[in-house]
């Protein structure tokens, strides 16, 4: 009626309950989603590829080596940053394994005559996405664990 004003009613979303330093659920979900998309698209692409089984095996082993070495390197770098002792040998091996995986992927794709250029790009991008995502997932797992330990003190 005249002179009456409608008040805006807004419902506030309750704040997400997180511990200090713990990644948000959205960030954890995005990291896991990127890892799932990267690895599954890489493997589906290999499954559908017309290359020989030994070539497919080469690319699968490179993915496994790359994922493992990326997680290992992330752990070594973060341990050193937090003052946890990491030997130079372990740190060097982690760097060597990751650089080797990336170099072998680049060399393999460069020399693959049976793969068209767009397919080479597909494997390269899904490989890099998988490496980035696995490092992010590892970081999230470690941050969540540390936040849990801090919360229990």
N, C-alpha and C positions, 0 to 999 in steps of 0.2 A: 504494500500500500504506500501511500504518500509518507515520505520521511523514513520509511523502514529501509534498512540496509541489510543486504545479505552478507554474512561473514564467510570469508573463505575458510574452508576446513581443509587442512592438509594433514595427512597422516604421515608421520615420520617413520621411516623404516628404521627398525632397531639397529644399532651399530653392531657390526660383526664382532663377535667375541674372539679376539686373537691375543696371543701372548706377544710381548714386546720382541720384535725381531722376526716374528713368524711371517712368511709370505701370505698374501691373501689367497683365498680359495680360487679367485678368478685367475691369478697369476699361476698358481699350481696347475689349474685345469688347462690353461693355455699352453704351458710347457709340456704337459703330458699329451695334449692334443697334437702339438707340433711334432713331438717324437713319434706318436702313432701314425700321423699322416706321412711323415718323412720315411720311416722304415717300411710301412705297408706299401706306399707307392713305389718305393725302390724295389721291394720284393715282388710285387705284382708285375712291375715292368720287366723284371728278370724272368718271371714265370712265363710271360707272354712273348718274350724275345725269341727270335729265330736263331740265336747263337748256339754253339755246341755246349754240352754239359760242362766241359772243363772251363770254358769261358764264364759260364754262369757261376761255377764254383769259385773262380778267381774273384769275381765281384762280390759274392757273398762273404768270402773270407776278408776282403778289404773292408766291408761294412762292419764286420765283427771287430776286426783290429782297430778300426777308426773309433768305434763307439767305446771300446774298452780303454784305449789309450787316451781318449779325450777325458773320460771320467778320472782316470788315473792321474793325468796331468793336472786337472782341476783340483783334485785332492792334494796333490803335492804342493802346488802353488799356494793354495789356501792354508795348508798346514804351516808352511814357511812364514806366511804373512801373520799368522796367529802365534808364532813363536814355538810351534811344535817342530821338533827335530826331524828333518828329512835329509837323508844322505844325498850327496852330490851324484852318486851313481844312480840311485832311484830316480832322481829328478832328470838326469840326463837320458836315462832309458825311456822315461815317459815322453820327453820331447822328441827323442829319436823315433819312437813308435808312431807318434801322431804325424810327424813330418813325413815319415815313410809311407804311412797309409794315404796321405793326401797326394804325395808325389807319385806313388804307384797308381792311384786312381787317375791322375792327370795323364800319366804315361800310357796307361791302358786304354783310356778313351781316345787319346791322340792317335795311337797306333791301331785302333780297332777299325779295320776296313769294312767290316760287314755291318756297321752301325751307321745310320744316317746322322747328320749333324744335329737335328732336333732331338733325337734319342740320346745322343751324347750329352746334350745340355740338360735333358731330363734327369739322367743318372747323376750328373754333377751337382745339380741343384738339390735333388732329394738327398744326396750324400751329405752335402754341407748343412742342409736343414736338420738332418738327423744328428750330426755332430753338435751343432749349436743347441739343439733341444736337449740332448742327453746331458750336456754340461749344465743347462738351466735346471733340469730335473734334479741332478745331483746337488746343485746349490740349494734348491728348495728343500730337499730331504734333509740336508745338513742344517740349514737354518731352522727348520721346524724342530729338529732334534735338540739343537742348542737352546731354542726358546722353551722347549719342554723342560730341559734340565735346569734352566734359570728359574722357571716358574716353580719347580719343586724345592728350591733352596729356601 
